[in-house]
Amino acid sequence: MRALATEELDGLLVTSRANIRYLTGFSGSAALVMVTRADVLLVTDFRYDEQARAEAGAVARVEVESTSVWERFFKDLATLGPLTSLGYEAHALTVHDAERLGGAGGAGKAWRWQATTELVERLRAAKDAGEVAAIRTAATLAGEALRQTLTLVRPGMTELEIAGLLEGALRRLGSEGHPFPTIVASGPRTALPHARSSARAVATGGGGGGGEGGWLLLDFGAQVDGYCADITRTVLVGGRATERQRTLYGLVYDAQQRARAGVRAGMSGRDADALARELIAARGLGDAFGHSLGHGLGLEVHEAPRLSKTNAEPLPAGAVVTIEPGVYVAGDGGVRIEDDVHLAPEGPVLLSDGRTELLELV
């Protein structure tokens, strides 16, 4: 790992589950990994004996402990040769476990420990062909799950019912899990960017009367080979769009299309965000777009890079990012549209289905 030389470290203690999987392939929930310039040591407990050897045995020395994983880790760490300066993931290690490294009586005090931040995450930002393929498969699966779900949606169903249908379809089609709690929001609750699915019936209050449709926002993910897709669609249920609804949707649609087509590796996260934000702000709704344009996708649903007005860093070639502008009007409703895009050297490549025309479920 080249980052060790850059940081003048002899090794790095990795405790982030996503980083452990990225470096070793091990997908269990409990392990300690030491990566040095010559070796990779993985220590886990009895539950993962066979799994760890199968998933990580080709790249790491796997040790299994039935009592204290930390005690075994320090014991085996001493066998890796002369190591002096070791890093640990300050963003992933608890204070309690950090005290094991150098606190009074800590078994790790034989080494000099240095806090690091996101060394492995920086490596994860650019995806190889296999990672991109997994995200594409997850996104395709998610799109089909949504298509199947929307054929079953009817006015009067609750947000929780619809979330259950969607999550069931995701599982049936092969998603390993739900990368985050599925968001299904309706009517005025679509103005909550991260609403929790509730018992509210769709197309009731704030839409559904007099032929007018009610907003239904669905933000959900799928997972294949550990890699995540993240998609949001906003549709109308129970009637046709009013002119006001059509205008709002059209604004977000245009902003998303502009950003989806214009985002490039090498441009700053700030400039990427501006692709959508400038269009929305020009219509006087800049304050109603309060979150960033997007984020990286991979083994975690939120990872580097950030497409944000505060990020001046260039977007790395090979990254997979979300493009998800939204406009939210309190008490009325909101619209968000999200797709997943690979920042290939030749330009942006859409990984999700991109079916974002306004859909009215009448």
Salt bridges, closest charged atoms under 4 A:
ASP45 OD2 - ARG47 NH2 2.80
ASP49 OD1 - ARG53 NE 2.67
GLU63 OE2 - ARG61 NE 2.96
GLU63 OE1 - ARG72 NH2 2.64
GLU65 OE1 - ARG72 NH1 3.18
ASP76 OD1 - ARG61 NH2 3.30
ASP76 OD2 - ARG72 NE 2.86
ASP97 OD1 - ARG100 NE 2.77
GLU121 OE2 - HIS91 NE2 2.84
GLU144 OE2 - ARG147 NH2 2.71
GLU159 OE1 - ARG189 NH1 2.47
ASP219 OD2 - ARG336 NH2 2.90
ASP230 OD2 - HIS295 NE2 3.34
ASP273 OD2 - ARG277 NE 2.53
GLU278 OE1 - ARG258 NH1 3.38
GLU300 OE1 - ARG124 NH2 3.01
GLU303 OE1 - ARG124 NH2 2.58
GLU303 OE2 - LYS127 NZ 2.55
GLU324 OE2 - HIS295 NE2 3.09
GLU324 OE1 - ARG336 NE 3.96
ASP332 OD2 - ARG244 NH2 2.95
ASP339 OD1 - ARG233 NH2 2.73
ASP339 OD2 - ARG260 NH1 3.08
ASP353 OD1 - ARG233 NH2 2.92
GLU360 OE1 - ARG240 NH1 3.19
GLU360 OE2 - ARG246 NH2 3.02
